[in-house]
Amino acid sequence: MKIKYMGKLDPETNPLPTNKLKEGAIRFNEPTDRKKQNIQTSIVTFIIICIMFVPEYLNVLF
C-alpha cells in the first residue's frame, strides 16, 4: 500500500461538509450530563443482569 501525500488541510478553504438534515430525519442529540448518563446505563445494566440470572438462580434452587 502506498501513501499519497496531498498536502496540509486548510480549514478555511476546505471545511468539513455541513449538510442540512433531510425532511423527516431525526437529529442525534449528544448527552450533556455524563453523570446522568452513567446512572441510567448502570440501572439498565442491572435490570438486564437480573433478567438473565434470576431464572438461572431459581433453576439451581429447585
N, CA, C and O atoms as a Tripos MOL2 file, in Angstrom:
@<TRIPOS>MOLECULE
protein
  248   247    62     0     0
PROTEIN
NO_CHARGES

@<TRIPOS>ATOM
      1 N           0.8450   -1.1670    0.0000 N.3       1 MET1
      2 CA          0.0000    0.0000    0.0000 C.3       1 MET1
      3 C           0.8950    1.2360    0.0000 C.2       1 MET1
      4 O           1.8240    1.3460    0.7990 O.2       1 MET1
      5 N           0.6040    2.1490   -0.8950 N.am      2 LYS2
      6 CA          1.3620    3.3850   -0.9650 C.3       2 LYS2
      7 C           0.5620    4.5200   -0.3440 C.2       2 LYS2
      8 O          -0.6590    4.5960   -0.4850 O.2       2 LYS2
      9 N           1.2760    5.3950    0.3430 N.am      3 ILE3
     10 CA          0.6460    6.5630    0.9450 C.3       3 ILE3
     11 C           0.8520    7.7410    0.0070 C.2       3 ILE3
     12 O           1.9720    8.0360   -0.4120 O.2       3 ILE3
     13 N          -0.2430    8.4030   -0.3120 N.am      4 LYS4
     14 CA         -0.1750    9.5430   -1.2200 C.3       4 LYS4
     15 C          -0.4000   10.8120   -0.4070 C.2       4 LYS4
     16 O          -1.4850   11.0170    0.1380 O.2       4 LYS4
     17 N           0.6290   11.6740   -0.3220 N.am      5 TYR5
     18 CA          0.5420   12.9200    0.4290 C.3       5 TYR5
     19 C          -0.1320   13.9730   -0.4330 C.2       5 TYR5
     20 O           0.3280   14.2830   -1.5320 O.2       5 TYR5
     21 N          -1.2280   14.5190    0.0790 N.am      6 MET6
     22 CA         -1.9940   15.5090   -0.6800 C.3       6 MET6
     23 C          -1.7990   16.9220   -0.1260 C.2       6 MET6
     24 O          -2.4690   17.8510   -0.5790 O.2       6 MET6
     25 N          -0.9200   17.1020    0.8190 N.am      7 GLY7
     26 CA         -0.6900   18.4140    1.3980 C.3       7 GLY7
     27 C          -1.4760   18.5960    2.6880 C.2       7 GLY7
     28 O          -2.2290   17.7140    3.1000 O.2       7 GLY7
     29 N          -1.2930   19.7470    3.3170 N.am      8 LYS8
     30 CA         -1.9770   20.0350    4.5720 C.3       8 LYS8
     31 C          -3.4290   20.4160    4.3100 C.2       8 LYS8
     32 O          -3.7690   20.9460    3.2510 O.2       8 LYS8
     33 N          -4.2770   20.1370    5.2950 N.am      9 LEU9
     34 CA         -5.6740   20.5180    5.2170 C.3       9 LEU9
     35 C          -5.8100   21.9540    5.7090 C.2       9 LEU9
     36 O          -5.4090   22.2780    6.8270 O.2       9 LEU9
     37 N          -6.3690   22.7950    4.8770 N.am     10 ASP10
     38 CA         -6.5970   24.1870    5.2460 C.3      10 ASP10
     39 C          -8.0650   24.3430    5.6240 C.2      10 ASP10
     40 O          -8.9290   24.3200    4.7470 O.2      10 ASP10
     41 N          -8.3650   24.5020    6.9090 N.am     11 PRO11
     42 CA         -9.7700   24.5400    7.3250 C.3      11 PRO11
     43 C         -10.5410   25.7410    6.7780 C.2      11 PRO11
     44 O         -11.7690   25.6950    6.7080 O.2      11 PRO11
     45 N          -9.8560   26.8010    6.3940 N.am     12 GLU12
     46 CA        -10.5560   27.9750    5.8810 C.3      12 GLU12
     47 C         -11.0450   27.7540    4.4580 C.2      12 GLU12
     48 O         -12.1220   28.2280    4.0940 O.2      12 GLU12
     49 N         -10.2780   27.0500    3.6570 N.am     13 THR13
     50 CA        -10.6810   26.8420    2.2760 C.3      13 THR13
     51 C         -11.3790   25.5050    2.0700 C.2      13 THR13
     52 O         -12.1010   25.3350    1.0880 O.2      13 THR13
     53 N         -11.1770   24.5510    2.9770 N.am     14 ASN14
     54 CA        -11.7630   23.2270    2.8060 C.3      14 ASN14
     55 C         -12.3740   22.7620    4.1270 C.2      14 ASN14
     56 O         -11.8380   21.8550    4.7630 O.2      14 ASN14
     57 N         -13.4930   23.3710    4.5540 N.am     15 PRO15
     58 CA        -14.0980   22.9500    5.8200 C.3      15 PRO15
     59 C         -14.8150   21.6160    5.6610 C.2      15 PRO15
     60 O         -15.0800   21.1570    4.5500 O.2      15 PRO15
     61 N         -15.1150   21.0180    6.7830 N.am     16 LEU16
     62 CA        -15.8760   19.7860    6.7590 C.3      16 LEU16
     63 C         -17.2790   20.0750    6.2240 C.2      16 LEU16
     64 O         -17.8140   21.1580    6.4590 O.2      16 LEU16
     65 N         -17.8730   19.1380    5.5200 N.am     17 PRO17
     66 CA        -19.1920   19.3870    4.9590 C.3      17 PRO17
     67 C         -20.2560   19.5120    6.0470 C.2      17 PRO17
     68 O         -20.2650   18.7480    7.0120 O.2      17 PRO17
     69 N         -21.1380   20.4710    5.8830 N.am     18 THR18
     70 CA        -22.2450   20.6580    6.8140 C.3      18 THR18
     71 C         -23.5290   20.5840    6.0120 C.2      18 THR18
     72 O         -24.0210   21.5880    5.4970 O.2      18 THR18
     73 N         -24.0580   19.3860    5.9170 N.am     19 ASN19
     74 CA        -25.2990   19.1910    5.1770 C.3      19 ASN19
     75 C         -26.4810   19.3840    6.1120 C.2      19 ASN19
     76 O         -26.4220   19.0320    7.2900 O.2      19 ASN19
     77 N         -27.5490   19.9470    5.5750 N.am     20 LYS20
     78 CA        -28.7580   20.0880    6.3690 C.3      20 LYS20
     79 C         -29.4640   18.7410    6.4350 C.2      20 LYS20
     80 O         -29.3130   17.8980    5.5510 O.2      20 LYS20
     81 N         -30.2410   18.5560    7.5050 N.am     21 LEU21
     82 CA        -30.9740   17.3070    7.6570 C.3      21 LEU21
     83 C         -32.0540   17.2070    6.5890 C.2      21 LEU21
     84 O         -32.6810   18.1960    6.2110 O.2      21 LEU21
     85 N         -32.2460   16.0010    6.1240 N.am     22 LYS22
     86 CA        -33.3190   15.7660    5.1700 C.3      22 LYS22
     87 C         -34.6550   15.8160    5.8950 C.2      22 LYS22
     88 O         -34.7130   15.6650    7.1150 O.2      22 LYS22
     89 N         -35.7080   16.0260    5.1530 N.am     23 GLU23
     90 CA        -37.0320   16.1080    5.7420 C.3      23 GLU23
     91 C         -37.4120   14.7670    6.3650 C.2      23 GLU23
     92 O         -37.3040   13.7200    5.7270 O.2      23 GLU23
     93 N         -37.8560   14.8130    7.6180 N.am     24 GLY24
     94 CA        -38.2400   13.5950    8.3240 C.3      24 GLY24
     95 C         -37.0990   12.9450    9.0830 C.2      24 GLY24
     96 O         -37.3140   11.9590    9.7870 O.2      24 GLY24
     97 N         -35.8890   13.4760    8.9570 N.am     25 ALA25
     98 CA        -34.7410   12.9040    9.6610 C.3      25 ALA25
     99 C         -34.7710   13.3180   11.1370 C.2      25 ALA25
    100 O         -35.2970   14.3740   11.4870 O.2      25 ALA25
    101 N         -34.2040   12.4760   11.9820 N.am     26 ILE26
    102 CA        -34.1540   12.7540   13.4160 C.3      26 ILE26
    103 C         -32.7050   13.0810   13.7880 C.2      26 ILE26
    104 O         -31.7860   12.3160   13.4940 O.2      26 ILE26
    105 N         -32.5250   14.2190   14.4340 N.am     27 ARG27
    106 CA        -31.1860   14.6530   14.8390 C.3      27 ARG27
    107 C         -30.7240   13.8460   16.0480 C.2      27 ARG27
    108 O         -31.4950   13.6090   16.9790 O.2      27 ARG27
    109 N         -29.4590   13.4260   16.0260 N.am     28 PHE28
    110 CA        -28.8580   12.7130   17.1540 C.3      28 PHE28
    111 C         -28.4170   13.7370   18.1820 C.2      28 PHE28
    112 O         -27.6490   14.6450   17.8640 O.2      28 PHE28
    113 N         -28.8910   13.6020   19.4060 N.am     29 ASN29
    114 CA        -28.5270   14.5230   20.4800 C.3      29 ASN29
    115 C         -27.4740   13.8860   21.3660 C.2      29 ASN29
    116 O         -27.6890   12.8060   21.9160 O.2      29 ASN29
    117 N         -26.3550   14.5400   21.5050 N.am     30 GLU30
    118 CA        -25.3100   14.0750   22.4030 C.3      30 GLU30
    119 C         -25.7530   14.2990   23.8430 C.2      30 GLU30
    120 O         -26.3870   15.3120   24.1410 O.2      30 GLU30
    121 N         -25.4330   13.3770   24.7340 N.am     31 PRO31
    122 CA        -25.7980   13.5900   26.1370 C.3      31 PRO31
    123 C         -24.9940   14.7590   26.7110 C.2      31 PRO31
    124 O         -23.7920   14.8800   26.4770 O.2      31 PRO31
    125 N         -25.6760   15.6030   27.4570 N.am     32 THR32
    126 CA        -24.9950   16.7740   28.0170 C.3      32 THR32
    127 C         -24.4300   16.4900   29.4060 C.2      32 THR32
    128 O         -23.4260   17.0800   29.8040 O.2      32 THR32
    129 N         -25.0750   15.5870   30.1410 N.am     33 ASP33
    130 CA        -24.6550   15.3010   31.5050 C.3      33 ASP33
    131 C         -24.1580   13.8520   31.5940 C.2      33 ASP33
    132 O         -24.9580   12.9160   31.5770 O.2      33 ASP33
    133 N         -22.8590   13.6760   31.6870 N.am     34 ARG34
    134 CA        -22.2640   12.3370   31.7290 C.3      34 ARG34
    135 C         -22.6710   11.5660   32.9870 C.2      34 ARG34
    136 O         -22.8580   10.3500   32.9390 O.2      34 ARG34
    137 N         -22.8060   12.2700   34.1050 N.am     35 LYS35
    138 CA        -23.1550   11.6030   35.3540 C.3      35 LYS35
    139 C         -24.5460   10.9690   35.2490 C.2      35 LYS35
    140 O         -24.7550    9.8330   35.6720 O.2      35 LYS35
    141 N         -25.4920   11.7230   34.6770 N.am     36 LYS36
    142 CA        -26.8450   11.2080   34.4930 C.3      36 LYS36
    143 C         -26.8380   10.0170   33.5370 C.2      36 LYS36
    144 O         -27.5420    9.0330   33.7630 O.2      36 LYS36
    145 N         -26.0530   10.1050   32.4850 N.am     37 GLN37
    146 CA        -25.9660    9.0180   31.5210 C.3      37 GLN37
    147 C         -25.3760    7.7660   32.1700 C.2      37 GLN37
    148 O         -25.8420    6.6580   31.9060 O.2      37 GLN37
    149 N         -24.3640    7.9270   33.0100 N.am     38 ASN38
    150 CA        -23.7440    6.7810   33.6840 C.3      38 ASN38
    151 C         -24.7220    6.1000   34.6330 C.2      38 ASN38
    152 O         -24.7390    4.8730   34.7280 O.2      38 ASN38
    153 N         -25.5330    6.8800   35.3320 N.am     39 ILE39
    154 CA        -26.5180    6.3070   36.2480 C.3      39 ILE39
    155 C         -27.5660    5.5320   35.4660 C.2      39 ILE39
    156 O         -27.9410    4.4280   35.8590 O.2      39 ILE39
    157 N         -28.0450    6.1010   34.3590 N.am     40 GLN40
    158 CA        -29.0410    5.4090   33.5390 C.3      40 GLN40
    159 C         -28.4730    4.1130   32.9700 C.2      40 GLN40
    160 O         -29.1610    3.0920   32.9450 O.2      40 GLN40
    161 N         -27.2420    4.1460   32.5220 N.am     41 THR41
    162 CA        -26.6050    2.9520   31.9730 C.3      41 THR41
    163 C         -26.4480    1.8890   33.0530 C.2      41 THR41
    164 O         -26.6550    0.7050   32.7860 O.2      41 THR41
    165 N         -26.0900    2.2860   34.2510 N.am     42 SER42
    166 CA        -25.9380    1.3340   35.3520 C.3      42 SER42
    167 C         -27.2710    0.6740   35.6950 C.2      42 SER42
    168 O         -27.3240   -0.5330   35.9310 O.2      42 SER42
    169 N         -28.3370    1.4530   35.7230 N.am     43 ILE43
    170 CA        -29.6580    0.9070   36.0440 C.3      43 ILE43
    171 C         -30.1010   -0.0840   34.9740 C.2      43 ILE43
    172 O         -30.5930   -1.1650   35.2990 O.2      43 ILE43
    173 N         -29.9340    0.2680   33.7120 N.am     44 VAL44
    174 CA        -30.3240   -0.6250   32.6210 C.3      44 VAL44
    175 C         -29.4980   -1.9050   32.6640 C.2      44 VAL44
    176 O         -30.0340   -2.9930   32.4520 O.2      44 VAL44
    177 N         -28.2010   -1.7900   32.9340 N.am     45 THR45
    178 CA        -27.3410   -2.9680   33.0190 C.3      45 THR45
    179 C         -27.7690   -3.8750   34.1680 C.2      45 THR45
    180 O         -27.7920   -5.0960   34.0150 O.2      45 THR45
    181 N         -28.1040   -3.2970   35.3070 N.am     46 PHE46
    182 CA        -28.5520   -4.0820   36.4520 C.3      46 PHE46
    183 C         -29.8410   -4.8280   36.1350 C.2      46 PHE46
    184 O         -29.9880   -5.9950   36.4960 O.2      46 PHE46
    185 N         -30.7670   -4.1670   35.4680 N.am     47 ILE47
    186 CA        -32.0340   -4.8050   35.1010 C.3      47 ILE47
    187 C         -31.7840   -5.9680   34.1480 C.2      47 ILE47
    188 O         -32.3800   -7.0340   34.3060 O.2      47 ILE47
    189 N         -30.9240   -5.7800   33.1740 N.am     48 ILE48
    190 CA        -30.6150   -6.8480   32.2210 C.3      48 ILE48
    191 C         -29.9670   -8.0390   32.9330 C.2      48 ILE48
    192 O         -30.2970   -9.1890   32.6450 O.2      48 ILE48
    193 N         -29.0490   -7.7660   33.8580 N.am     49 ILE49
    194 CA        -28.3940   -8.8420   34.6050 C.3      49 ILE49
    195 C         -29.4240   -9.5980   35.4400 C.2      49 ILE49
    196 O         -29.3840  -10.8270   35.5000 O.2      49 ILE49
    197 N         -30.3410   -8.8840   36.0840 N.am     50 CYS50
    198 CA        -31.3820   -9.5480   36.8760 C.3      50 CYS50
    199 C         -32.2550  -10.4310   36.0010 C.2      50 CYS50
    200 O         -32.5670  -11.5620   36.3750 O.2      50 CYS50
    201 N         -32.6490   -9.9290   34.8480 N.am     51 ILE51
    202 CA        -33.4960  -10.7090   33.9420 C.3      51 ILE51
    203 C         -32.7750  -11.9710   33.4870 C.2      51 ILE51
    204 O         -33.4060  -13.0140   33.3150 O.2      51 ILE51
    205 N         -31.4750  -11.8910   33.2910 N.am     52 MET52
    206 CA        -30.7280  -13.0400   32.7870 C.3      52 MET52
    207 C         -30.4080  -14.0630   33.8760 C.2      52 MET52
    208 O         -30.4340  -15.2640   33.6080 O.2      52 MET52
    209 N         -30.1080  -13.6190   35.0930 N.am     53 PHE53
    210 CA        -29.5970  -14.5400   36.1030 C.3      53 PHE53
    211 C         -30.6170  -15.0000   37.1380 C.2      53 PHE53
    212 O         -30.3790  -16.0040   37.8100 O.2      53 PHE53
    213 N         -31.7250  -14.3180   37.2910 N.am     54 VAL54
    214 CA        -32.7290  -14.7660   38.2580 C.3      54 VAL54
    215 C         -33.3100  -16.1230   37.8540 C.2      54 VAL54
    216 O         -33.4100  -17.0030   38.7090 O.2      54 VAL54
    217 N         -33.6990  -16.3330   36.5890 N.am     55 PRO55
    218 CA        -34.1900  -17.6770   36.2330 C.3      55 PRO55
    219 C         -33.1420  -18.7740   36.4540 C.2      55 PRO55
    220 O         -33.4840  -19.8850   36.8570 O.2      55 PRO55
    221 N         -31.8960  -18.4720   36.1960 N.am     56 GLU56
    222 CA        -30.8290  -19.4600   36.4100 C.3      56 GLU56
    223 C         -30.6740  -19.7580   37.9000 C.2      56 GLU56
    224 O         -30.4610  -20.9090   38.2800 O.2      56 GLU56
    225 N         -30.7760  -18.7470   38.7330 N.am     57 TYR57
    226 CA        -30.6800  -18.9280   40.1780 C.3      57 TYR57
    227 C         -31.8400  -19.7790   40.6840 C.2      57 TYR57
    228 O         -31.6430  -20.6640   41.5170 O.2      57 TYR57
    229 N         -33.0460  -19.5170   40.1860 N.am     58 LEU58
    230 CA        -34.2140  -20.3000   40.5910 C.3      58 LEU58
    231 C         -34.0980  -21.7510   40.1080 C.2      58 LEU58
    232 O         -34.5660  -22.6720   40.7770 O.2      58 LEU58
    233 N         -33.4850  -21.9420   38.9700 N.am     59 ASN59
    234 CA        -33.2660  -23.2870   38.4410 C.3      59 ASN59
    235 C         -32.3100  -24.0810   39.3500 C.2      59 ASN59
    236 O         -32.4970  -25.2810   39.5480 O.2      59 ASN59
    237 N         -31.3120  -23.4230   39.8880 N.am     60 VAL60
    238 CA        -30.3590  -24.0810   40.7830 C.3      60 VAL60
    239 C         -31.0190  -24.4280   42.1050 C.2      60 VAL60
    240 O         -30.7170  -25.4730   42.6810 O.2      60 VAL60
    241 N         -31.9110  -23.5810   42.6010 N.am     61 LEU61
    242 CA        -32.5700  -23.8270   43.8830 C.3      61 LEU61
    243 C         -33.5100  -25.0110   43.8140 C.2      61 LEU61
    244 O         -33.6080  -25.7820   44.7690 O.2      61 LEU61
    245 N         -34.2050  -25.1660   42.6970 N.am     62 PHE62
    246 CA        -35.2300  -26.2190   42.6240 C.3      62 PHE62
    247 C         -34.7330  -27.3520   41.8200 C.2      62 PHE62
    248 O         -35.4450  -28.3400   41.6390 O.2      62 PHE62
@<TRIPOS>BOND
     1     1     2 1
     2     2     3 1
     3     3     4 2
     4     3     5 am
     5     5     6 1
     6     6     7 1
     7     7     8 2
     8     7     9 am
     9     9    10 1
    10    10    11 1
    11    11    12 2
    12    11    13 am
    13    13    14 1
    14    14    15 1
    15    15    16 2
    16    15    17 am
    17    17    18 1
    18    18    19 1
    19    19    20 2
    20    19    21 am
    21    21    22 1
    22    22    23 1
    23    23    24 2
    24    23    25 am
    25    25    26 1
    26    26    27 1
    27    27    28 2
    28    27    29 am
    29    29    30 1
    30    30    31 1
    31    31    32 2
    32    31    33 am
    33    33    34 1
    34    34    35 1
    35    35    36 2
    36    35    37 am
    37    37    38 1
    38    38    39 1
    39    39    40 2
    40    39    41 am
    41    41    42 1
    42    42    43 1
    43    43    44 2
    44    43    45 am
    45    45    46 1
    46    46    47 1
    47    47    48 2
    48    47    49 am
    49    49    50 1
    50    50    51 1
    51    51    52 2
    52    51    53 am
    53    53    54 1
    54    54    55 1
    55    55    56 2
    56    55    57 am
    57    57    58 1
    58    58    59 1
    59    59    60 2
    60    59    61 am
    61    61    62 1
    62    62    63 1
    63    63    64 2
    64    63    65 am
    65    65    66 1
    66    66    67 1
    67    67    68 2
    68    67    69 am
    69    69    70 1
    70    70    71 1
    71    71    72 2
    72    71    73 am
    73    73    74 1
    74    74    75 1
    75    75    76 2
    76    75    77 am
    77    77    78 1
    78    78    79 1
    79    79    80 2
    80    79    81 am
    81    81    82 1
    82    82    83 1
    83    83    84 2
    84    83    85 am
    85    85    86 1
    86    86    87 1
    87    87    88 2
    88    87    89 am
    89    89    90 1
    90    90    91 1
    91    91    92 2
    92    91    93 am
    93    93    94 1
    94    94    95 1
    95    95    96 2
    96    95    97 am
    97    97    98 1
    98    98    99 1
    99    99   100 2
   100    99   101 am
   101   101   102 1
   102   102   103 1
   103   103   104 2
   104   103   105 am
   105   105   106 1
   106   106   107 1
   107   107   108 2
   108   107   109 am
   109   109   110 1
   110   110   111 1
   111   111   112 2
   112   111   113 am
   113   113   114 1
   114   114   115 1
   115   115   116 2
   116   115   117 am
   117   117   118 1
   118   118   119 1
   119   119   120 2
   120   119   121 am
   121   121   122 1
   122   122   123 1
   123   123   124 2
   124   123   125 am
   125   125   126 1
   126   126   127 1
   127   127   128 2
   128   127   129 am
   129   129   130 1
   130   130   131 1
   131   131   132 2
   132   131   133 am
   133   133   134 1
   134   134   135 1
   135   135   136 2
   136   135   137 am
   137   137   138 1
   138   138   139 1
   139   139   140 2
   140   139   141 am
   141   141   142 1
   142   142   143 1
   143   143   144 2
   144   143   145 am
   145   145   146 1
   146   146   147 1
   147   147   148 2
   148   147   149 am
   149   149   150 1
   150   150   151 1
   151   151   152 2
   152   151   153 am
   153   153   154 1
   154   154   155 1
   155   155   156 2
   156   155   157 am
   157   157   158 1
   158   158   159 1
   159   159   160 2
   160   159   161 am
   161   161   162 1
   162   162   163 1
   163   163   164 2
   164   163   165 am
   165   165   166 1
   166   166   167 1
   167   167   168 2
   168   167   169 am
   169   169   170 1
   170   170   171 1
   171   171   172 2
   172   171   173 am
   173   173   174 1
   174   174   175 1
   175   175   176 2
   176   175   177 am
   177   177   178 1
   178   178   179 1
   179   179   180 2
   180   179   181 am
   181   181   182 1
   182   182   183 1
   183   183   184 2
   184   183   185 am
   185   185   186 1
   186   186   187 1
   187   187   188 2
   188   187   189 am
   189   189   190 1
   190   190   191 1
   191   191   192 2
   192   191   193 am
   193   193   194 1
   194   194   195 1
   195   195   196 2
   196   195   197 am
   197   197   198 1
   198   198   199 1
   199   199   200 2
   200   199   201 am
   201   201   202 1
   202   202   203 1
   203   203   204 2
   204   203   205 am
   205   205   206 1
   206   206   207 1
   207   207   208 2
   208   207   209 am
   209   209   210 1
   210   210   211 1
   211   211   212 2
   212   211   213 am
   213   213   214 1
   214   214   215 1
   215   215   216 2
   216   215   217 am
   217   217   218 1
   218   218   219 1
   219   219   220 2
   220   219   221 am
   221   221   222 1
   222   222   223 1
   223   223   224 2
   224   223   225 am
   225   225   226 1
   226   226   227 1
   227   227   228 2
   228   227   229 am
   229   229   230 1
   230   230   231 1
   231   231   232 2
   232   231   233 am
   233   233   234 1
   234   234   235 1
   235   235   236 2
   236   235   237 am
   237   237   238 1
   238   238   239 1
   239   239   240 2
   240   239   241 am
   241   241   242 1
   242   242   243 1
   243   243   244 2
   244   243   245 am
   245   245   246 1
   246   246   247 1
   247   247   248 2
@<TRIPOS>SUBSTRUCTURE
     1 MET1         2 RESIDUE 1 A MET
     2 LYS2         6 RESIDUE 1 A LYS
     3 ILE3        10 RESIDUE 1 A ILE
     4 LYS4        14 RESIDUE 1 A LYS
     5 TYR5        18 RESIDUE 1 A TYR
     6 MET6        22 RESIDUE 1 A MET
     7 GLY7        26 RESIDUE 1 A GLY
     8 LYS8        30 RESIDUE 1 A LYS
     9 LEU9        34 RESIDUE 1 A LEU
    10 ASP10       38 RESIDUE 1 A ASP
    11 PRO11       42 RESIDUE 1 A PRO
    12 GLU12       46 RESIDUE 1 A GLU
    13 THR13       50 RESIDUE 1 A THR
    14 ASN14       54 RESIDUE 1 A ASN
    15 PRO15       58 RESIDUE 1 A PRO
    16 LEU16       62 RESIDUE 1 A LEU
    17 PRO17       66 RESIDUE 1 A PRO
    18 THR18       70 RESIDUE 1 A THR
    19 ASN19       74 RESIDUE 1 A ASN
    20 LYS20       78 RESIDUE 1 A LYS
    21 LEU21       82 RESIDUE 1 A LEU
    22 LYS22       86 RESIDUE 1 A LYS
    23 GLU23       90 RESIDUE 1 A GLU
    24 GLY24       94 RESIDUE 1 A GLY
    25 ALA25       98 RESIDUE 1 A ALA
    26 ILE26      102 RESIDUE 1 A ILE
    27 ARG27      106 RESIDUE 1 A ARG
    28 PHE28      110 RESIDUE 1 A PHE
    29 ASN29      114 RESIDUE 1 A ASN
    30 GLU30      118 RESIDUE 1 A GLU
    31 PRO31      122 RESIDUE 1 A PRO
    32 THR32      126 RESIDUE 1 A THR
    33 ASP33      130 RESIDUE 1 A ASP
    34 ARG34      134 RESIDUE 1 A ARG
    35 LYS35      138 RESIDUE 1 A LYS
    36 LYS36      142 RESIDUE 1 A LYS
    37 GLN37      146 RESIDUE 1 A GLN
    38 ASN38      150 RESIDUE 1 A ASN
    39 ILE39      154 RESIDUE 1 A ILE
    40 GLN40      158 RESIDUE 1 A GLN
    41 THR41      162 RESIDUE 1 A THR
    42 SER42      166 RESIDUE 1 A SER
    43 ILE43      170 RESIDUE 1 A ILE
    44 VAL44      174 RESIDUE 1 A VAL
    45 THR45      178 RESIDUE 1 A THR
    46 PHE46      182 RESIDUE 1 A PHE
    47 ILE47      186 RESIDUE 1 A ILE
    48 ILE48      190 RESIDUE 1 A ILE
    49 ILE49      194 RESIDUE 1 A ILE
    50 CYS50      198 RESIDUE 1 A CYS
    51 ILE51      202 RESIDUE 1 A ILE
    52 MET52      206 RESIDUE 1 A MET
    53 PHE53      210 RESIDUE 1 A PHE
    54 VAL54      214 RESIDUE 1 A VAL
    55 PRO55      218 RESIDUE 1 A PRO
    56 GLU56      222 RESIDUE 1 A GLU
    57 TYR57      226 RESIDUE 1 A TYR
    58 LEU58      230 RESIDUE 1 A LEU
    59 ASN59      234 RESIDUE 1 A ASN
    60 VAL60      238 RESIDUE 1 A VAL
    61 LEU61      242 RESIDUE 1 A LEU
    62 PHE62      246 RESIDUE 1 A PHE
